[in-house]
Amino acid sequence: MKTIISLLTIIGICFGAYIYIENRYALSEEVKKIEQRLDYKITSDQIQSKQQRIWGLEDRYPNKSKMPETVKEEYRQLEVDKSVLEKKLEVLEKK
């Protein structure tokens, strides 16, 4: 009888510990979803930032041929960065 009671007590303690840990800590599945949402948000914010900078340069220099060379380089780099981020965003959308 003592053996059965001690066995049931040990099982109860293990089950209680499992329930505590399950409720206390986030599941890896939930963490991955949150991580994907955060990556998506960060990437979309970066795209928006690049686009605003591109629009600012276009407003400042309506005629692209009159842009100084450094501004042209920055403009081209912004366009490349934006297209890379858009591709990354497409990949994140498929997940």
Secondary structure, DSSP 4 states (H G I P E B T S, - for coil): -HHHHHHHHHHHHHHHHHHHHHHHS--HHHHHHHHHHHHHHHHHHHHHHHHHHHHHHHHH-SSGGGS-HHHHHHHHHHHHHHHHHHHHHHHHHH-
